[in-house]
Amino acid sequence: MAMLSTMQSLNKRAFGRAMPAARPVQVARPLSRTPLRIQNLRVNNVEIPNNKKVEISLQYIYGIGSTTAKAILRDTGVENKRCYELNEEDINKIREEVGKYTTEADLRRIVAQNIKRLKDIGCYRGRRHIMGLPVRGQRTKTNARTRKGKPKTVAGKKK
């Protein structure tokens, strides 16, 4: 008690008024944590969704379509279930199998090199790429707006 009154008198001298006695500090209780769970699965530097089936999730990787995804599941022997249900062993099998295919940056680079080669040799397909027109024989009188862009209005013919 004597200690408390001494503290009050010190506070009074320092601040010019009586300060309330210090309250005991409440120690924060540790928060109850939920167990960690993987949000998304990373395969070949691509995050694939965790809540979809493996066959569908693999198709988020550039260069893997429906047929390739089915082949990967068949070769690894992994059951087609939701990604969050996979264990570490299954995930590693899938990663190894996907690594055997040309995907993502490598495949994009190969495609870009092929288009550049067509442009350099000046073949029909290369010239169509340069002009931004359809390459595979589609009509251009109508449609082809995806390749040609917004329509450029031309004044009608005067009679």
C-alpha positions in Angstrom: 0.0 0.0 0.0 2.9 2.3 0.9 4.4 1.6 -2.6 1.1 2.6 -4.3 1.0 5.9 -2.5 4.6 6.6 -3.4 3.8 6.0 -7.1 0.9 8.3 -6.9 3.0 11.0 -5.4 5.7 10.6 -8.1 3.0 10.9 -10.8 1.6 14.0 -9.1 5.0 15.6 -9.1 5.8 14.7 -12.7 2.4 15.5 -14.3 1.0 18.1 -11.9 -2.1 16.0 -11.1 -2.8 12.6 -9.5 -2.6 9.8 -12.0 -4.7 6.7 -11.5 -2.9 3.6 -10.3 -1.7 1.3 -13.0 -4.1 -1.5 -13.9 -2.8 -5.0 -14.2 -2.0 -5.9 -17.9 -4.3 -8.6 -19.3 -2.4 -11.3 -21.0 -3.9 -12.2 -24.4 -5.0 -15.8 -24.7 -3.7 -17.7 -27.7 -6.3 -17.8 -30.4 -7.6 -21.2 -31.3 -6.2 -21.8 -34.8 -8.0 -23.9 -37.4 -5.8 -26.5 -39.0 -3.8 -25.4 -42.0 -5.3 -26.3 -45.3 -4.0 -25.9 -48.8 -5.9 -23.3 -50.8 -4.6 -24.1 -54.2 -2.3 -26.8 -55.6 0.8 -25.8 -57.5 1.7 -28.0 -60.4 4.3 -26.8 -63.0 4.4 -23.3 -61.5 0.6 -22.9 -62.1 -1.9 -22.8 -59.3 -4.7 -25.2 -60.1 -8.1 -24.9 -58.2 -8.4 -27.0 -55.1 -12.2 -27.6 -55.2 -12.4 -29.1 -58.7 -11.7 -32.6 -59.9 -8.1 -33.4 -60.9 -9.0 -33.9 -64.5 -10.6 -30.5 -64.8 -7.9 -28.8 -62.6 -5.1 -30.0 -64.8 -6.6 -28.2 -67.8 -5.7 -24.9 -66.2 -2.1 -25.6 -67.3 -1.4 -24.2 -70.7 -0.8 -27.1 -73.1 -2.9 -29.7 -71.2 -6.3 -30.3 -72.5 -9.0 -32.9 -71.8 -7.3 -35.8 -73.6 -3.9 -35.1 -72.0 -5.4 -34.7 -68.5 -7.1 -38.1 -68.9 -3.8 -39.7 -70.1 -2.0 -38.2 -67.0 -4.5 -39.7 -64.6 -4.4 -43.1 -66.4 -0.5 -43.2 -66.4 -0.2 -42.2 -62.8 -3.0 -44.4 -61.5 -4.5 -41.5 -59.5 -8.2 -41.5 -59.0 -10.2 -38.6 -60.4 -11.2 -36.9 -57.2 -11.2 -33.4 -55.8 -7.7 -31.8 -55.5 -8.0 -31.2 -51.8 -8.6 -34.9 -51.3 -5.2 -35.8 -52.8 -2.4 -37.0 -50.6 1.2 -35.9 -51.0 2.2 -39.1 -52.9 -0.5 -38.6 -55.5 0.4 -34.9 -55.9 4.1 -35.9 -56.5 3.0 -38.5 -59.1 1.0 -35.9 -61.0 3.8 -33.3 -60.9 6.3 -35.9 -62.3 3.9 -36.9 -65.1 3.1 -33.3 -66.0 6.8 -32.6 -66.2 7.1 -35.0 -69.1 5.0 -32.7 -71.3 5.9 -29.5 -73.0 3.7 -26.9 -71.2 3.5 -23.2 -70.2 6.4 -21.0 -71.0 8.3 -23.6 -73.2 5.2 -24.2 -75.3 4.4 -20.5 -75.7 8.0 -19.9 -76.8 7.8 -22.7 -79.4 4.5 -21.4 -80.8 5.9 -17.8 -81.0 9.0 -19.1 -82.8 6.9 -21.0 -85.3 4.9 -17.9 -86.1 8.0 -15.8 -86.4 9.5 -18.4 -88.8 6.4 -18.2 -91.0 6.6 -14.4 -91.0 10.3 -14.4 -91.9 10.0 -16.8 -94.9 7.1 -14.7 -96.2 4.7 -17.6 -96.8 1.0 -17.1 -97.2 0.3 -18.0 -93.5 3.1 -15.7 -92.4 1.7 -12.8 -94.4 -1.8 -13.4 -92.9 -0.2 -13.2 -89.4 1.5 -9.9 -90.3 -1.7 -8.4 -91.7 -3.7 -9.6 -88.7 -6.2 -11.6 -90.9 -7.5 -15.2 -90.4 -4.8 -17.7 -91.2 -6.8 -20.9 -91.9 -8.9 -20.0 -94.8 -11.9 -18.4 -93.1 -14.0 -15.9 -95.1 -13.2 -12.2 -94.5 -15.9 -10.4 -96.5 -18.1 -10.8 -93.4 -17.2 -12.0 -89.9 -13.5 -12.3 -89.0 -14.0 -9.5 -86.5 -11.8 -11.2 -83.9 -8.7 -10.9 -86.1 -9.6 -7.7 -87.9 -10.7 -5.6 -84.9 -13.5 -3.1 -84.8 -15.3 -2.4 -88.1 -13.9 0.6 -90.0 -16.9 2.3 -91.5 -16.5 3.2 -95.2 -18.8 5.8 -96.8 -21.5 4.3 -99.1 -21.2 4.6 -102.9 -23.0 7.7 -104.3 -25.4 7.1 -107.2 
